[in-house]
Structure formats: C-alpha cells, structure tokens
Amino acid sequence: MGTFLFSYLVLSLFILSISAEDIFFLSIDCGSSDSYKDENSIAWTGDDNYVKTGKSHSVQSAKYSVSRVMDTMRVFTFPSKNCYHIDSVKQGQRVLVRASFLYGNYDNKSSPPIFSLYIDGAYWETVRTSMWEVVYHEVVYVLKKDSISVCLWTYPGTNDPFISALEVRGLALYRYVYRNDDEDYPLFLWKRFAFGSNQTVRYPSDPYDRIWTDRDVNYESLIPVSNNNATLTYYVGYGDGPPPAVLKHAVTCAAPPNYMAISIGESFPFNRPAYYIAYFSEVTQLKPNQNRSFRIQIDNGRYSQPILPPYGAYKEQFGYNITFSEKSKIYISPTGDSTLPPLINALEIFSVGKALINGTDDKDVEGLASLQKAFPVLQQWTGDPCLPDLHTWEWVYCDYYNYKPRPRVIELHLGGYGLSGVIPDFSSMDVLYGVDLSHNSLKGPVPDFFTRLRKLRTLDVSYNQLNGSVPASLAYIIDERGNPDLCIEGISCRASCSCRKMNKKTVTVFFGSIIPIIITYI
C-alpha cells in the first residue's frame, strides 16, 4: 500500500477560472426525446441520437417519481447486449461517466432487474436496481478512442435491463490519476462522502458535477462540525478539487475513543484493488494553544505521515494498491502531541479496474460497419463487437489469443438472418477464417474480394438468389447450393445462353446445306 499527502494552500491571488479546463458536459435523459434544463441548470437532451435499440417507458405512477430525468427510461428486450454510443469526445481525454437507474415499477411486475454494465468493452458493475431509489454508478478514466460506449447486458429470458440517465463530464488529465507501467487505469466509484453535510452537493456547487453526500455515514460515534461562513480562498482546479460547499463541513469524534473508524462493508468489489482520496480542512481557526494532528491507517497497515488540516485551504491524501476485505476499516487516529481529535471533510473510495484496450481491430470495425450499412437488420447490434469476450455480437466469432492486445474477428455467422440485397465489400476483415451467409435473400454475384482473403477456409452462400460465376480459386471452400444461376468457373459453368443459341443455328445451317449435297451425289 502507498500513501501520499499533498497540501493546497492557495491564496486568492492564484485563483484561476474553471473554464480554463474546458469542462465537457453531456447529460442524456434516457427514454426521452425532449431537451430542457433541470433545477440545477443542467441541460438535458433525449437519447434518440445515441442508441438504436430499446423502447421508452415511464415510472408507473407519481408515487415513484423522483425527478423529470428519472421519470423516463429506455428498456431493452433484444439483443442481449445493448449500447449507447457517444462520439462527441476525444481520445486521451479524462472523463467521468455516470449511469443512473430508477425502476419505478414501470412494468407493474414489482421485480427490479439485475444486469451487467460495461464501459468501452470492459466490465463496469453489476447493477442491482431498486423499486423506489435511484441507483447510480460512476467511472473515471482516460479515453482510448474518440468515442464512449456504455452497454447493458443480461441473460436472455431474464428481466429486461433499462437505464434512466447517462452523463459525461470532462476532467483535466491531472485529476484522478492512477497509473502503472505508463498505463492509466479506470477508477470505479464505490462511495463519495461529504461528512457533516446535511444535503447533497453537486453542480453548480461542484463544477464537475460530482455527487457528494453524507448518505451511508454512520454518525453514531461522529460529531458533525460546520462553518458556512468559513473563507476558502483556493482554486478547485488544484489537486482533485473538492468544492468549497463540501469543505465547510466535517466530522470529528469524541474522546474517548478519540479516533474514527470508517467501515468498508460487504458491498465493495474485493476482487479489485482499492484507491482512496481523503480531504482535510479546518472549518474554524484554531487558537494558539490548540493543535490538530492525526494519521490514517488501513486495518493493521502502516500509518501515514502526520496530517495537520489547514484553515482556508485543504490537504489531500490518497492511498493506492490497497486490498480491502469485508472487515476492513480506515482508521484516523490522533498523534501524541495533538490536543484535538481527528477531523475529516470528505472521502472518495474507488475500485481499480484493469487497463482498457482500444477495442476490436479497426479493420474489422470498418468491415462490420459496411455489413450493417448494407443490411439494416444488423444495426441493432451495437458497442464493441468482440468485447467483453463473453458478450460478443451473436453473429461474430473473435480471436483473443493470436491477436493481442486488440482482438480480431475470424468468423461471421449470418446464416438465416434475413439479409437481402447484394453482398457489400468487407475485405478489410483480412483474417476471416469462415463466412456463413446461407439461407438469406442475397442477390447479384459473389464478390471477387473473397479471393483476396488469404486465411478464408469456408464460404457458405448456399440457398440465396446469387448469380454469375465464382472464381475457380474458391471452388474448394465455397458451398453454392441452392443458387440455380450461380456456377464455378471451369467446373460447373457452361457457355452463355446467347452463345448456345448461336451454336444451334450454325449447326442447323450446316446440316441443312450438307444434306442436299449428299442426296445429289447418290
């Protein structure tokens, strides 16, 4: 485990404009087609431009209503993986993505569904929705490409997954940095505490619209302290930037026991490493004879360096590469020379995910896009075709072992998918091993580009309406049955109909002229 302490003593002389970070805001009201501003002056837009599947629904009645945003949702019945696609972002940008859910008994089944959530092809969270309460999940990470993909997945035949809201907030690159071996790792929020606050803090108090709350704080042995008149002359842009509305509140403890213990509990994803950021700021100026000094300890691990929270600014400590158990606790204990008990204003705890990869190879993405453009029935499959590896598109087969770090599509299984029209060019998929286009309504010739796919071993175009000749080089890998007007060059192709008619006339004339000669001779 490692811990680091930073101090931000920033005077008003150094206060900079938040707009310098060019904060990016996108707020999608899922299931809605309207654009509007909510009570926090956040601009919301409908989701029509970001998703191609699902249907709009609303909470069952007013008794389930929480807000206009949460009153609507998009519900997905097919396919098993459904995705939102956001392309108004840039590769290398650090973003906070938040997905929110309110079941509200929209289907009158009183059965809140459970399903999986994915971000850019990586597992994010198992969502356990609630009848009455809003459930939300956040992730902070650096984009690997110029888009964001948020997907919901569930086993076929189970309760349908849904989503109520999807939000993206741009962050500066120096915020929430967790790097190892030159790789940025995604941080999945577990809890964000605003100790001592009696209300939720978010935008506009927090320009990045993080949600700070004292929900789930056990105040049994804690004493809230506040000073709404405290002067905080610092720039939120430094460090990870807790908003002043959070730092004007804190909790301390009585003596004895003179220390605080924050329990992790059973809901933390213990299969992942943990990362925390703690914030400390005095809410009142101490007297000359007063001193507040304390240390942080995780379970029986090492103590941190002494922390002396400043007034009018804050100190920030973070811990990385931590392993939590269901019995883990974060202890905050006074040092021997402290005359006051410890204090904490805010705490963020994350689980650390695996480094993200840049999705399926671009060549395959390009080829699949050509297929979806030619055959609209395929457009209901969205998100990364190969990721996550257990939830690929139903009609592709991917190779993760021979192609790293980005998987490749090696098989297409499109038999009986109701495809009609001509076969488009998807020659960019140059490692295809097998292609099944059988039992559809495809017309036109078999394209020549199949001859350039050097790894291709099977090509099934049986039982379509294809015509023309197939290159002889495909003779031993193609199944062309059920296409009466399709033949293989040098094997099953005959002379054209026009040629056959011409030959028949020539023969008739030939025999018609020779017979009289023979008769005359006799």
Sequence and secondary structure as in RCSB ss.txt:
>XXXX:A:sequence
MGTFLFSYLVLSLFILSISAEDIFFLSIDCGSSDSYKDENSIAWTGDDNYVKTGKSHSVQSAKYSVSRVMDTMRV
FTFPSKNCYHIDSVKQGQRVLVRASFLYGNYDNKSSPPIFSLYIDGAYWETVRTSMWEVVYHEVVYVLKKDSISV
CLWTYPGTNDPFISALEVRGLALYRYVYRNDDEDYPLFLWKRFAFGSNQTVRYPSDPYDRIWTDRDVNYESLIPV
SNNNATLTYYVGYGDGPPPAVLKHAVTCAAPPNYMAISIGESFPFNRPAYYIAYFSEVTQLKPNQNRSFRIQIDN
GRYSQPILPPYGAYKEQFGYNITFSEKSKIYISPTGDSTLPPLINALEIFSVGKALINGTDDKDVEGLASLQKAF
PVLQQWTGDPCLPDLHTWEWVYCDYYNYKPRPRVIELHLGGYGLSGVIPDFSSMDVLYGVDLSHNSLKGPVPDFF
TRLRKLRTLDVSYNQLNGSVPASLAYIIDERGNPDLCIEGISCRASCSCRKMNKKTVTVFFGSIIPIIITYI
>XXXX:A:secstr
 EEEEEEE   GGG   GGGG   EEEEETT    EE TT  EEEESTTT SS EEEE SSGGG   HHHHEEEE
  SSSEEEEEE SS TT EEEEEEEE  TTTTSS    EEEEEETTEEEEEEE  SSS EEEEEEEE SSS EEE
EEE  TTS   EESEEEEEEE TTSS  EETTEE  EEEEEEEETT SS B TTTSTT   BB TT  GGGEEEE
E TT      TTSTT   HHHHTEEEEE TTT  EEEE  S S TTS EEEEEEE BSS   TT    EEEEETT
S B   B   BSSEEEEEEEEE   TT EEEEEE TT SS  EE EEEEEEE       S HHHHHHHHHHHHH 
GGGGG  S SS STTS  TTEEEESSSS SS EEEEEE TTS  EEE    TT TT  EEE  SSEEEE   GGG
GG TT  EEE  SSEEEEEE GGGTTTEE TT TEEEETTTT    HHHHHHHHHHHHHHHHHHHHHHHHH 
